[in-house]
Amino acid sequence: MRAVRPTRAPSPWQDRPVTTRDDAATSDPIAELAVAAIASALLGRPVPAREGDDSTLNRLGASFVTVDRAGRLRGCIGSLYAARPLRDDITRNAIRALRDPRLPAVTADEWPQLTVSVSVLSKPEPLPVGTIDDIHDLIRPGVDGLTLATKHSRATFLPSVWRSLPEPRSFLAALIAKGGWTVDDWPTDLRVERYTTTSHISPAPRPPLETL
């Protein structure tokens, strides 16, 4: 049965990037948390405790942490579902992003050129789809992240991937290929979920690690 396009408009606060610098007058605690975790890991130090009353960081949350150097991906690790306090999830994923198994490990020498981005995910929303055309009708270009999953495998694209693949059919075809399936022969038990993100960015350049 053909799914009905939802009429709910996205919140104006969704998917709005918040950029921070280490020396900014108004800091972003979410980006700062990831930067502090990465700096500590590169220096071989324990991650400092960053307790506080920030309700966003204290409640359960899911995040992806992306590390870039001069526009080249150096690591991206994340969680799709909230299973721990957001501050713990960000710290965990920031450290793991330094050793993304797809890429060489990030080194301390790269620190001044690293841009650190944190995407905080909304709760995933299951989509009632039966065909690829149903998915095309339901996803919102530039807004939605998308997850395809079966019992044995899963693939996701963050909303930021729309910048490289702005057409829904290309976006979905690439995600299906990422999962190891094909457009003409995709699993009958495929589950589809969409989500939105809020982006928090700490851009390069940054001061030497030795000064931290």
C-alpha positions in Angstrom: 0.0 0.0 0.0 1.3 3.4 -0.9 2.4 5.5 2.1 0.9 8.9 2.7 3.3 11.8 2.7 3.4 13.3 6.2 2.2 16.9 6.5 4.2 17.8 9.6 6.8 20.5 8.8 10.3 20.2 10.2 11.1 22.4 13.3 12.9 25.6 12.4 15.5 24.5 15.0 16.4 21.2 13.4 19.6 20.8 11.4 20.8 24.3 12.2 24.6 24.3 12.6 26.2 25.9 15.6 29.8 26.8 15.0 32.2 27.4 17.9 35.9 28.3 18.2 38.0 27.4 21.3 38.5 31.1 22.0 34.9 32.2 21.3 33.2 34.4 23.8 30.1 32.2 23.8 31.1 28.5 23.8 29.2 25.5 22.6 29.4 22.8 25.3 28.6 20.0 22.9 31.4 20.8 20.4 33.8 21.6 23.3 33.1 18.2 24.9 34.2 16.4 21.7 37.3 18.6 21.3 38.4 18.0 24.9 38.0 14.2 24.5 40.0 14.2 21.3 42.8 16.4 22.8 43.0 14.2 25.9 43.2 11.0 23.7 45.9 12.4 21.5 47.9 13.5 24.5 47.5 10.1 26.2 45.7 11.6 29.2 42.4 10.6 30.8 39.4 12.5 29.6 38.6 15.2 32.2 35.3 15.0 34.0 32.9 17.7 32.7 30.0 17.6 35.0 27.3 20.2 34.9 23.7 21.1 34.9 23.3 21.1 31.1 20.1 19.1 30.7 20.8 18.3 27.0 24.1 16.6 27.9 22.8 14.8 30.9 19.8 13.1 29.2 20.0 10.0 27.0 21.2 10.9 23.5 22.7 9.7 20.3 25.5 11.4 18.4 27.9 11.1 15.5 31.4 12.7 15.8 33.2 13.6 12.5 36.9 14.6 12.3 38.1 16.3 9.1 41.5 17.6 8.2 41.7 20.2 5.4 38.4 19.0 4.0 39.4 15.3 4.1 37.5 12.8 6.3 39.7 11.5 9.1 37.1 9.7 11.1 33.3 9.4 11.7 31.8 7.2 14.4 28.4 7.4 15.9 25.3 6.0 17.6 21.9 5.8 16.0 20.0 5.2 19.2 20.1 6.8 22.6 21.6 4.3 25.1 23.7 6.5 27.4 23.8 10.2 28.6 24.7 12.4 25.6 27.9 13.6 27.3 29.1 10.0 27.5 28.0 9.2 24.0 29.9 12.2 22.5 33.0 11.4 24.5 33.0 7.8 23.5 32.4 8.5 19.8 35.0 11.3 19.7 37.7 9.0 20.9 36.6 6.2 18.6 36.6 8.5 15.6 40.3 8.9 15.9 40.7 5.3 15.0 38.0 4.8 12.4 38.7 1.4 11.0 38.2 2.6 7.4 41.1 5.1 7.7 44.6 5.6 9.2 44.6 6.6 12.8 44.6 10.4 13.5 47.9 11.6 15.0 48.8 14.4 17.3 50.6 16.2 14.5 47.3 16.7 12.7 45.7 18.5 15.7 46.1 22.1 14.5 44.2 21.3 11.2 41.4 19.2 12.6 37.8 20.3 12.4 35.5 18.5 14.8 31.8 18.2 14.1 29.1 16.7 16.4 25.7 15.7 15.0 23.1 15.1 17.7 20.4 12.9 16.4 16.6 13.0 17.0 14.7 9.9 17.9 14.5 7.8 14.7 11.1 7.7 13.1 10.0 4.4 11.3 8.6 5.0 7.8 5.7 2.8 6.6 7.2 2.0 3.1 6.7 -0.9 0.8 8.5 0.3 -2.3 11.5 2.5 -3.2 9.1 5.1 -4.5 7.5 5.3 -1.1 10.8 6.2 0.4 11.4 8.9 -2.2 8.0 10.4 -1.3 8.7 10.4 2.5 12.3 11.6 2.8 13.0 15.3 3.0 16.1 16.3 1.0 18.6 18.3 3.1 16.7 17.5 6.3 16.5 13.8 6.9 19.1 11.3 7.8 18.1 7.8 6.7 18.7 4.3 8.0 18.1 1.1 6.1 18.3 -2.1 8.2 17.7 -5.9 8.1 18.2 -8.5 10.7 21.9 -8.9 9.7 23.0 -5.5 8.3 22.4 -1.8 8.5 23.4 1.4 6.6 22.8 5.1 7.4 23.5 8.5 5.8 23.5 11.6 8.0 21.7 14.7 6.6 25.0 16.2 5.7 25.4 13.6 2.9 22.7 15.6 0.9 25.4 18.1 0.1 27.1 15.5 -2.0 24.0 13.7 -3.2 21.2 16.3 -3.5 18.8 14.2 -5.5 16.6 11.7 -3.6 17.1 8.8 -6.0 20.9 9.2 -6.0 20.9 9.6 -2.2 18.9 6.4 -1.8 20.7 4.4 -4.4 24.1 5.2 -2.7 22.7 4.2 0.7 21.3 0.9 -0.7 24.7 0.2 -2.2 26.4 1.1 1.1 24.3 -1.6 2.7 25.4 -4.2 0.2 22.1 -4.4 -1.6 20.9 -3.2 -5.1 18.0 -1.1 -6.2 16.5 -3.9 -8.2 17.0 -6.6 -5.5 16.6 -5.1 -2.1 15.6 -7.1 1.0 11.9 -7.7 1.5 12.3 -7.3 5.3 14.1 -3.9 5.0 13.2 -1.5 7.8 13.5 2.2 7.1 13.9 5.0 9.6 14.5 8.7 9.3 15.9 11.2 11.8 17.2 14.8 11.9 20.3 16.2 13.4 21.6 19.4 15.0 25.2 20.1 14.1 27.8 21.6 16.4 31.2 22.5 14.8 34.6 23.5 16.2 36.7 24.5 13.1 40.4 24.5 12.5 42.9 26.0 13.1 43.4 25.4 16.8 46.3 26.0 19.2 49.1 23.4 19.7 48.3 20.5 22.0 51.1 21.4 24.3 49.3 24.5 25.4 46.3 22.6 26.6 
